[in-house]
Amino acid sequence: MLSLSPSMQARLDRRATTFCHCWRVSRDDATVMGFTDHDRDLTFNGVTFRANTGLSASQIESGVGFSPGTGEAAGALSDDSLTEADLLNGIYDGASVETWLVDWSEVTDRALLDVATIGEVRRGETAFAAELRSSAHLFDQQQGRAFQRDCSADLGDARCGFNLLAPGFHATGVVAASAGGVIDIDLSQNFESGFFQGGALTFASGANEDARLTIKSHRQEGLRASVMPWTRPGSPIVAGNAVLITAGCDKSPTTCRLKFGNIVNFRGFPHMPGNDRVIAYPSALAPAMDGGSFFR
């Protein structure tokens, strides 16, 4: 329930009010920005909320229970700090958005309406629309381990424990050309084709600096690598851009053991019985079903 000051409640009870909305966006890289649908800039809590950004928000829908509430923030790409490249490169993915109701004539009269997280961002011809998810969406995320054959960890994360910057598992390079979604890169060393499939391509310079793309395919001829990412970055790729590429993993136990030598940290259950074992019944022609291991 909102807690309003007496002066703010009195202003809300009037027929004509002086209220507007302000949005405080906090990205994962600690960048904080403010936007407002008022016609002039407002400042409070150490943040300047910029006007004339063309930003607006829909009504946040919520209900009783743990179902996540959803809303949407839409706007034109008219603010210098809000660029198309950043949106497409995922800079705002998972950013926190505070929605405030503010009296623009006296900004000390304000109320925090909602705190949400940016989800899917859709790009239109001249504008964007960002999904706003309530904190309840965290209950939809998987907790604990999943009982599955393949590894449930991401290569290089804390559960995996593998160092992707170890020699032989990453390479730096320079973009030689880019056409048709394929990026040709001159690498610092030679690798087998497919070694980086499923890995990551990170731009170290240029307009796409820090953008990280997942590699769909990788072909290698000498020091020239041809990689195709699943998605394109927000800005054009220019010859001479520096990149870093890291190895990919298909999450199978064979790859974990032979390619990375990391089977001790494998986060899957490769020996779990399949459906054929579950529905099997005793038979004189089948192996003994005495509760022992099927793999000895």
C-alpha positions as a LaTeX table, in Angstrom:
\begin{tabular}{lrrr}
\hline
Residue & $x$ (\AA) & $y$ (\AA) & $z$ (\AA) \\
\hline
Met1 & 0.00 & 0.00 & 0.00 \\
Leu2 & 1.32 & 3.44 & $-0.92$ \\
Ser3 & 2.20 & 5.83 & 1.88 \\
Leu4 & 1.44 & 9.40 & 0.81 \\
Ser5 & 2.21 & 12.63 & 2.58 \\
Pro6 & $-0.80$ & 14.80 & 3.52 \\
Ser7 & 0.24 & 17.47 & 1.00 \\
Met8 & 0.52 & 14.92 & $-1.80$ \\
Gln9 & $-2.85$ & 13.39 & $-0.94$ \\
Ala10 & $-4.41$ & 16.85 & $-0.98$ \\
Arg11 & $-2.98$ & 17.53 & $-4.44$ \\
Leu12 & $-4.28$ & 14.17 & $-5.70$ \\
Asp13 & $-7.75$ & 15.02 & $-4.43$ \\
Arg14 & $-7.91$ & 18.15 & $-6.59$ \\
Arg15 & $-9.67$ & 18.19 & $-9.92$ \\
Ala16 & $-6.53$ & 19.46 & $-11.66$ \\
Thr17 & $-3.28$ & 17.89 & $-10.54$ \\
Thr18 & 0.39 & 18.64 & $-11.17$ \\
Phe19 & 1.69 & 15.11 & $-11.35$ \\
Cys20 & 3.89 & 13.33 & $-13.86$ \\
His21 & 5.77 & 10.04 & $-14.08$ \\
Cys22 & 9.50 & 9.55 & $-13.68$ \\
Trp23 & 11.52 & 6.44 & $-14.45$ \\
Arg24 & 14.88 & 5.65 & $-12.85$ \\
Val25 & 16.81 & 3.08 & $-14.90$ \\
Ser26 & 19.73 & 1.31 & $-13.22$ \\
Arg27 & 21.80 & $-0.94$ & $-15.48$ \\
Asp28 & 24.03 & $-3.83$ & $-14.45$ \\
Asp29 & 27.13 & $-1.76$ & $-15.23$ \\
Ala30 & 26.14 & 0.73 & $-12.46$ \\
Thr31 & 24.95 & 3.36 & $-14.96$ \\
Val32 & 21.88 & 5.23 & $-13.68$ \\
Met33 & 19.59 & 7.31 & $-15.92$ \\
Gly34 & 16.36 & 9.19 & $-15.39$ \\
Phe35 & 13.47 & 9.94 & $-17.75$ \\
Thr36 & 10.17 & 11.76 & $-17.30$ \\
Asp37 & 7.04 & 12.44 & $-19.32$ \\
His38 & 7.01 & 16.02 & $-18.01$ \\
Asp39 & 8.01 & 18.89 & $-20.31$ \\
Arg40 & 11.08 & 19.92 & $-18.28$ \\
Asp41 & 13.85 & 18.14 & $-16.41$ \\
Leu42 & 13.29 & 17.16 & $-12.78$ \\
Thr43 & 15.91 & 16.27 & $-10.18$ \\
Phe44 & 15.64 & 14.25 & $-6.97$ \\
Asn45 & 17.59 & 11.50 & $-5.19$ \\
Gly46 & 20.71 & 12.66 & $-7.01$ \\
Val47 & 19.31 & 11.80 & $-10.45$ \\
Thr48 & 18.23 & 14.19 & $-13.20$ \\
Phe49 & 15.13 & 12.94 & $-14.98$ \\
Arg50 & 15.36 & 14.13 & $-18.55$ \\
Ala51 & 12.32 & 15.50 & $-20.37$ \\
Asn52 & 11.51 & 15.31 & $-24.08$ \\
Thr53 & 12.67 & 11.71 & $-24.39$ \\
Gly54 & 9.39 & 10.50 & $-25.83$ \\
Leu55 & 9.14 & 7.84 & $-23.12$ \\
Ser56 & 5.81 & 6.61 & $-21.79$ \\
Ala57 & 4.63 & 3.57 & $-19.88$ \\
Ser58 & 1.51 & 1.43 & $-19.92$ \\
Gln59 & $-0.45$ & 0.42 & $-16.86$ \\
Ile60 & 1.23 & $-2.25$ & $-14.73$ \\
Glu61 & $-1.03$ & $-5.26$ & $-14.34$ \\
Ser62 & $-0.76$ & $-7.35$ & $-11.18$ \\
Gly63 & $-2.89$ & $-9.73$ & $-9.19$ \\
Val64 & $-3.06$ & $-11.71$ & $-5.97$ \\
Gly65 & $-0.54$ & $-14.55$ & $-5.78$ \\
Phe66 & 2.87 & $-15.10$ & $-7.29$ \\
Ser67 & 1.95 & $-14.47$ & $-10.91$ \\
Pro68 & 4.38 & $-11.84$ & $-12.25$ \\
Gly69 & 2.92 & $-8.47$ & $-13.10$ \\
Thr70 & 3.76 & $-7.04$ & $-16.50$ \\
Gly71 & 3.81 & $-3.65$ & $-18.12$ \\
Glu72 & 5.57 & $-1.89$ & $-20.94$ \\
Ala73 & 7.69 & 1.20 & $-21.47$ \\
Ala74 & 7.71 & 2.58 & $-24.97$ \\
Gly75 & 9.42 & 5.52 & $-26.57$ \\
Ala76 & 11.27 & 7.01 & $-29.47$ \\
Leu77 & 15.05 & 6.82 & $-29.64$ \\
Ser78 & 15.34 & 10.55 & $-29.06$ \\
Asp79 & 17.59 & 10.74 & $-26.01$ \\
Asp80 & 21.36 & 10.79 & $-26.47$ \\
Ser81 & 21.88 & 8.31 & $-23.62$ \\
Leu82 & 19.37 & 5.82 & $-25.05$ \\
Thr83 & 20.80 & 4.42 & $-28.27$ \\
Glu84 & 19.60 & 1.71 & $-30.61$ \\
Ala85 & 22.98 & $-0.03$ & $-30.47$ \\
Asp86 & 22.85 & $-0.33$ & $-26.66$ \\
Leu87 & 19.34 & $-1.78$ & $-26.79$ \\
Leu88 & 20.24 & $-4.36$ & $-29.43$ \\
Asn89 & 23.51 & $-5.26$ & $-27.71$ \\
Gly90 & 21.66 & $-6.13$ & $-24.51$ \\
Ile91 & 23.11 & $-3.33$ & $-22.37$ \\
Tyr92 & 19.68 & $-2.80$ & $-20.79$ \\
Asp93 & 18.80 & $-6.48$ & $-20.31$ \\
Gly94 & 17.91 & $-7.10$ & $-16.67$ \\
Ala95 & 18.10 & $-3.40$ & $-15.77$ \\
Ser96 & 16.02 & $-2.22$ & $-12.82$ \\
Val97 & 13.28 & 0.36 & $-13.49$ \\
Glu98 & 11.67 & 2.43 & $-10.73$ \\
Thr99 & 8.40 & 4.16 & $-11.60$ \\
Trp100 & 7.66 & 7.29 & $-9.59$ \\
Leu101 & 4.59 & 9.51 & $-9.37$ \\
Val102 & 5.98 & 13.01 & $-8.85$ \\
Asp103 & 4.46 & 16.42 & $-8.25$ \\
Trp104 & 6.45 & 18.49 & $-10.74$ \\
Ser105 & 5.71 & 21.70 & $-8.83$ \\
Glu106 & 7.22 & 20.25 & $-5.63$ \\
Val107 & 9.32 & 17.13 & $-6.24$ \\
Thr108 & 9.50 & 16.30 & $-2.51$ \\
Asp109 & 5.91 & 15.11 & $-2.96$ \\
Arg110 & 6.47 & 11.85 & $-4.75$ \\
Ala111 & 5.63 & 8.16 & $-4.39$ \\
Leu112 & 7.35 & 5.03 & $-5.66$ \\
Leu113 & 4.72 & 3.15 & $-7.65$ \\
Asp114 & 6.62 & 0.10 & $-8.81$ \\
Val115 & 10.03 & $-1.52$ & $-9.21$ \\
Ala116 & 10.38 & $-3.73$ & $-12.28$ \\
Thr117 & 13.01 & $-5.40$ & $-14.42$ \\
Ile118 & 13.46 & $-4.89$ & $-18.15$ \\
Gly119 & 12.69 & $-8.09$ & $-20.05$ \\
Glu120 & 12.24 & $-8.41$ & $-23.79$ \\
Val121 & 13.04 & $-5.30$ & $-25.85$ \\
Arg122 & 11.29 & $-4.99$ & $-29.21$ \\
Arg123 & 12.62 & $-2.61$ & $-31.84$ \\
Gly124 & 10.23 & $-0.88$ & $-34.22$ \\
Glu125 & 10.97 & 1.27 & $-37.23$ \\
Thr126 & 11.34 & 4.49 & $-35.23$ \\
Ala127 & 10.75 & 3.45 & $-31.62$ \\
Phe128 & 11.25 & 0.69 & $-29.09$ \\
Ala129 & 9.10 & $-1.11$ & $-26.53$ \\
Ala130 & 10.56 & $-2.70$ & $-23.40$ \\
Glu131 & 8.71 & $-5.26$ & $-21.31$ \\
Leu132 & 8.64 & $-4.44$ & $-17.59$ \\
Arg133 & 8.47 & $-7.49$ & $-15.33$ \\
Ser134 & 7.59 & $-7.30$ & $-11.65$ \\
Ser135 & 9.82 & $-8.84$ & $-8.98$ \\
Ala136 & 7.50 & $-11.86$ & $-8.93$ \\
His137 & 9.11 & $-13.06$ & $-12.18$ \\
Leu138 & 12.04 & $-14.27$ & $-10.06$ \\
Phe139 & 9.78 & $-17.08$ & $-8.80$ \\
Asp140 & 9.63 & $-18.43$ & $-12.37$ \\
Gln141 & 13.39 & $-18.98$ & $-12.45$ \\
Gln142 & 14.83 & $-22.39$ & $-11.77$ \\
Gln143 & 16.11 & $-22.90$ & $-8.25$ \\
Gly144 & 18.56 & $-25.65$ & $-7.37$ \\
Arg145 & 19.76 & $-28.35$ & $-9.75$ \\
Ala146 & 17.83 & $-29.96$ & $-12.57$ \\
Phe147 & 17.85 & $-33.75$ & $-13.03$ \\
Gln148 & 19.01 & $-33.95$ & $-16.65$ \\
Arg149 & 21.63 & $-35.73$ & $-18.70$ \\
Asp150 & 23.46 & $-32.66$ & $-20.01$ \\
Cys151 & 25.28 & $-30.12$ & $-17.85$ \\
Ser152 & 23.10 & $-27.43$ & $-16.30$ \\
Ala153 & 25.99 & $-24.99$ & $-15.76$ \\
Asp154 & 27.18 & $-22.35$ & $-18.20$ \\
Leu155 & 30.74 & $-22.71$ & $-19.40$ \\
Gly156 & 33.02 & $-20.58$ & $-17.27$ \\
Asp157 & 30.53 & $-19.75$ & $-14.50$ \\
Ala158 & 31.07 & $-20.44$ & $-10.80$ \\
Arg159 & 29.45 & $-23.88$ & $-10.96$ \\
Cys160 & 31.50 & $-24.91$ & $-13.96$ \\
Gly161 & 34.73 & $-23.49$ & $-12.58$ \\
Phe162 & 36.59 & $-23.58$ & $-15.89$ \\
Asn163 & 38.83 & $-20.64$ & $-16.80$ \\
Leu164 & 37.98 & $-19.62$ & $-20.34$ \\
Leu165 & 41.02 & $-17.36$ & $-20.48$ \\
Ala166 & 43.37 & $-20.32$ & $-20.01$ \\
Pro167 & 45.81 & $-20.82$ & $-22.92$ \\
Gly168 & 44.28 & $-22.70$ & $-25.82$ \\
Phe169 & 40.66 & $-21.85$ & $-25.05$ \\
His170 & 40.42 & $-18.26$ & $-26.25$ \\
Ala171 & 41.91 & $-16.09$ & $-28.93$ \\
Thr172 & 42.14 & $-12.41$ & $-29.76$ \\
Gly173 & 41.76 & $-11.22$ & $-33.29$ \\
Val174 & 40.91 & $-8.43$ & $-35.70$ \\
Val175 & 37.87 & $-8.32$ & $-37.98$ \\
Ala176 & 38.94 & $-8.66$ & $-41.61$ \\
Ala177 & 35.50 & $-8.46$ & $-43.23$ \\
Ser178 & 31.82 & $-8.93$ & $-42.51$ \\
Ala179 & 29.09 & $-9.85$ & $-44.98$ \\
Gly180 & 25.89 & $-11.88$ & $-44.95$ \\
Gly181 & 26.01 & $-12.40$ & $-41.21$ \\
Val182 & 29.47 & $-14.05$ & $-41.39$ \\
Ile183 & 32.41 & $-12.34$ & $-39.71$ \\
Asp184 & 35.91 & $-13.11$ & $-40.97$ \\
Ile185 & 38.51 & $-12.72$ & $-38.23$ \\
Asp186 & 42.29 & $-12.93$ & $-38.30$ \\
Leu187 & 43.13 & $-14.78$ & $-35.08$ \\
Ser188 & 46.31 & $-14.87$ & $-33.05$ \\
Gln189 & 46.53 & $-18.69$ & $-33.34$ \\
Asn190 & 45.07 & $-21.60$ & $-35.26$ \\
Phe191 & 42.12 & $-23.73$ & $-34.08$ \\
Glu192 & 40.10 & $-26.61$ & $-35.46$ \\
Ser193 & 36.82 & $-25.79$ & $-37.19$ \\
Gly194 & 33.92 & $-25.93$ & $-34.76$ \\
Phe195 & 36.07 & $-25.28$ & $-31.70$ \\
Phe196 & 34.30 & $-21.97$ & $-30.98$ \\
Gln197 & 30.79 & $-23.13$ & $-31.94$ \\
Gly198 & 28.50 & $-22.27$ & $-29.04$ \\
Gly199 & 31.14 & $-19.96$ & $-27.60$ \\
Ala200 & 31.16 & $-16.20$ & $-27.29$ \\
Leu201 & 32.38 & $-13.38$ & $-29.50$ \\
Thr202 & 33.06 & $-10.15$ & $-27.60$ \\
Phe203 & 33.98 & $-6.88$ & $-29.29$ \\
Ala204 & 36.95 & $-5.15$ & $-27.66$ \\
Ser205 & 36.82 & $-1.95$ & $-29.71$ \\
Gly206 & 34.62 & $-0.02$ & $-32.13$ \\
Ala207 & 30.96 & 0.97 & $-31.93$ \\
Asn208 & 30.01 & $-2.47$ & $-30.56$ \\
Glu209 & 32.59 & $-2.47$ & $-27.76$ \\
Asp210 & 31.63 & $-4.87$ & $-24.94$ \\
Ala211 & 28.81 & $-6.40$ & $-27.01$ \\
Arg212 & 28.77 & $-10.20$ & $-26.54$ \\
Leu213 & 27.34 & $-12.53$ & $-29.18$ \\
Thr214 & 26.84 & $-16.29$ & $-29.13$ \\
Ile215 & 28.58 & $-18.10$ & $-31.98$ \\
Lys216 & 26.34 & $-20.26$ & $-34.18$ \\
Ser217 & 29.05 & $-21.74$ & $-36.42$ \\
His218 & 32.82 & $-21.59$ & $-36.76$ \\
Arg219 & 35.06 & $-22.52$ & $-39.71$ \\
Gln220 & 38.82 & $-22.18$ & $-39.69$ \\
Glu221 & 41.42 & $-21.98$ & $-42.45$ \\
Gly222 & 44.86 & $-21.26$ & $-41.08$ \\
Leu223 & 44.63 & $-18.14$ & $-38.93$ \\
Arg224 & 41.44 & $-16.95$ & $-40.67$ \\
Ala225 & 38.26 & $-17.82$ & $-38.76$ \\
Ser226 & 34.79 & $-17.40$ & $-40.22$ \\
Val227 & 32.14 & $-17.19$ & $-37.50$ \\
Met228 & 28.40 & $-16.64$ & $-37.72$ \\
Pro229 & 26.72 & $-15.33$ & $-34.56$ \\
Trp230 & 23.09 & $-16.09$ & $-33.76$ \\
Thr231 & 22.27 & $-12.37$ & $-33.64$ \\
Arg232 & 23.77 & $-9.24$ & $-35.12$ \\
Pro233 & 25.20 & $-6.44$ & $-32.98$ \\
Gly234 & 23.52 & $-3.06$ & $-32.77$ \\
Ser235 & 26.10 & $-1.17$ & $-34.86$ \\
Pro236 & 27.85 & $-2.06$ & $-38.13$ \\
Ile237 & 30.91 & $-4.28$ & $-37.87$ \\
Val238 & 33.97 & $-2.53$ & $-39.29$ \\
Ala239 & 37.20 & $-4.09$ & $-40.46$ \\
Gly240 & 39.86 & $-3.53$ & $-37.83$ \\
Asn241 & 37.54 & $-4.04$ & $-34.83$ \\
Ala242 & 39.32 & $-6.01$ & $-32.12$ \\
Val243 & 37.51 & $-9.08$ & $-30.79$ \\
Leu244 & 37.89 & $-11.82$ & $-28.21$ \\
Ile245 & 36.43 & $-15.26$ & $-28.85$ \\
Thr246 & 36.12 & $-18.05$ & $-26.30$ \\
Ala247 & 35.52 & $-21.78$ & $-26.68$ \\
Gly248 & 32.07 & $-23.30$ & $-26.88$ \\
Cys249 & 30.60 & $-26.28$ & $-25.05$ \\
Asp250 & 27.68 & $-28.51$ & $-26.05$ \\
Lys251 & 27.18 & $-29.46$ & $-22.36$ \\
Ser252 & 27.77 & $-33.17$ & $-22.98$ \\
Pro253 & 29.95 & $-35.25$ & $-20.61$ \\
Thr254 & 32.19 & $-36.30$ & $-23.51$ \\
Thr255 & 33.01 & $-32.70$ & $-24.40$ \\
Cys256 & 33.49 & $-31.81$ & $-20.75$ \\
Arg257 & 35.97 & $-34.66$ & $-20.28$ \\
Leu258 & 37.89 & $-34.61$ & $-23.57$ \\
Lys259 & 37.82 & $-30.94$ & $-24.57$ \\
Phe260 & 38.03 & $-29.23$ & $-21.20$ \\
Gly261 & 39.23 & $-31.94$ & $-18.80$ \\
Asn262 & 36.61 & $-30.68$ & $-16.34$ \\
Ile263 & 34.44 & $-33.75$ & $-15.79$ \\
Val264 & 34.88 & $-33.44$ & $-12.02$ \\
Asn265 & 32.71 & $-30.30$ & $-12.19$ \\
Phe266 & 30.13 & $-31.72$ & $-14.63$ \\
Arg267 & 26.71 & $-30.55$ & $-13.47$ \\
Gly268 & 24.55 & $-33.17$ & $-15.15$ \\
Phe269 & 23.48 & $-36.78$ & $-14.62$ \\
Pro270 & 24.79 & $-38.68$ & $-17.66$ \\
His271 & 24.00 & $-42.09$ & $-16.14$ \\
Met272 & 20.35 & $-41.40$ & $-15.38$ \\
Pro273 & 18.11 & $-44.16$ & $-16.82$ \\
Gly274 & 16.08 & $-43.35$ & $-19.89$ \\
Asn275 & 12.45 & $-44.10$ & $-20.67$ \\
Asp276 & 13.34 & $-47.61$ & $-21.83$ \\
Arg277 & 14.64 & $-48.42$ & $-18.36$ \\
Val278 & 11.65 & $-46.85$ & $-16.65$ \\
Ile279 & 9.07 & $-48.94$ & $-18.52$ \\
Ala280 & 11.18 & $-52.13$ & $-18.65$ \\
Tyr281 & 10.00 & $-55.33$ & $-16.96$ \\
Pro282 & 11.90 & $-58.45$ & $-15.85$ \\
Ser283 & 12.86 & $-60.78$ & $-18.66$ \\
Ala284 & 15.15 & $-63.78$ & $-18.92$ \\
Leu285 & 16.65 & $-62.25$ & $-22.07$ \\
Ala286 & 17.44 & $-58.90$ & $-20.43$ \\
Pro287 & 20.26 & $-58.05$ & $-18.00$ \\
Ala288 & 19.54 & $-58.67$ & $-14.35$ \\
Met289 & 17.48 & $-55.92$ & $-12.75$ \\
Asp290 & 18.88 & $-56.11$ & $-9.22$ \\
Gly291 & 19.14 & $-52.39$ & $-8.52$ \\
Gly292 & 22.83 & $-52.23$ & $-9.43$ \\
Ser293 & 24.58 & $-49.99$ & $-11.90$ \\
Phe294 & 23.81 & $-50.38$ & $-15.62$ \\
Phe295 & 27.28 & $-49.15$ & $-16.51$ \\
Arg296 & 29.64 & $-51.59$ & $-14.73$ \\
\hline
\end{tabular}
